[in-house]
Amino acid sequence: MGLMIVVGFIVVAAEIARRMSSASTTASPAASGASFARSIPLPSGAQVVSVETAADRIAVHVRSAEGRSTLYILDPRNGALLGTVDFPPGAVR
C-alpha cells in the first residue's frame, strides 16, 4: 500500500511539472511560422516614439501632434490591443 502511495505521488508531481513547463513554452506566431496583421488607428499626425517589450507584452509609446503621450499595450502573440494609458501634457504628479 505504501508503494502505491509513493508511485501515485510521483505520477501526480510529474504531471504537474509537465503542465507547468508546457504552459510557459507556448510558441509565438513568429516561432511557429504563423503571422498576423493588425491595424491600430492612431490620431492624425501622431508618431511612434518607441517600442519596448516587457514580459509577454509590447508597449508602443505614441505622441500626438498636440503633444499628448499615449502608451499602447499589445499582445505579441496575436497583435491584439490590450489597453492604452494616456499621459496628458502639463499634468501635475
C-alpha positions in Angstrom: 0.0 0.0 0.0 2.8 2.4 0.8 4.4 1.7 -2.5 1.1 2.7 -4.3 1.0 6.0 -2.4 4.6 6.8 -3.4 4.1 5.9 -7.1 0.8 7.9 -7.1 2.6 10.9 -5.7 5.4 10.7 -8.2 2.9 10.5 -11.1 0.9 13.5 -9.9 4.1 15.5 -9.3 5.4 14.6 -12.8 2.1 15.6 -14.4 2.0 19.0 -12.6 5.6 19.7 -13.7 4.8 18.7 -17.3 1.7 21.0 -17.4 3.6 23.9 -15.9 6.5 23.6 -18.4 4.2 23.3 -21.4 2.1 26.3 -20.4 5.1 28.6 -20.2 6.7 27.5 -23.5 3.8 28.3 -25.9 5.2 29.4 -29.2 4.6 32.9 -30.6 3.2 33.2 -34.1 6.7 34.1 -35.4 8.3 31.0 -33.9 5.6 28.7 -35.1 5.5 30.1 -38.7 2.1 31.8 -38.2 1.7 35.5 -38.7 -0.8 38.2 -38.1 -1.6 41.7 -39.4 -3.3 44.3 -37.3 -4.3 47.9 -37.9 -4.3 50.2 -34.8 -5.7 53.6 -35.7 -3.6 56.5 -34.3 -4.7 60.1 -34.1 -3.9 62.3 -37.1 -0.3 63.5 -37.0 0.7 61.1 -34.3 4.1 59.5 -34.3 5.5 56.3 -32.7 8.2 57.4 -30.3 9.4 54.0 -29.1 8.6 50.3 -28.9 9.6 48.2 -25.9 8.9 44.6 -24.8 8.0 43.7 -21.2 7.3 40.1 -20.2 4.6 39.0 -22.5 3.5 42.5 -23.7 4.6 45.1 -26.2 4.5 48.7 -25.2 4.3 51.3 -28.0 4.8 54.9 -27.0 2.9 57.3 -29.3 3.0 61.1 -29.2 0.1 63.1 -30.8 0.6 66.3 -32.8 -0.7 68.2 -29.7 2.0 66.7 -27.5 -0.2 64.2 -25.7 1.6 60.9 -25.0 -0.2 57.5 -25.1 1.1 54.1 -24.3 -0.5 51.3 -26.3 -0.2 47.8 -24.7 -0.2 44.9 -27.3 -0.2 41.1 -27.1 2.7 39.9 -29.2 1.1 36.5 -29.9 -1.8 38.0 -31.9 -1.3 41.8 -32.1 -4.4 42.5 -30.0 -4.7 45.9 -28.4 -5.0 45.2 -24.7 -5.3 48.7 -23.5 -4.0 52.3 -23.6 -2.5 54.6 -20.9 -2.8 58.4 -21.6 -0.2 60.9 -20.3 -1.7 64.4 -20.7 0.8 67.2 -21.1 1.2 69.5 -18.1 -0.3 67.1 -15.6 0.9 67.5 -12.0 2.5 64.5 -10.5 
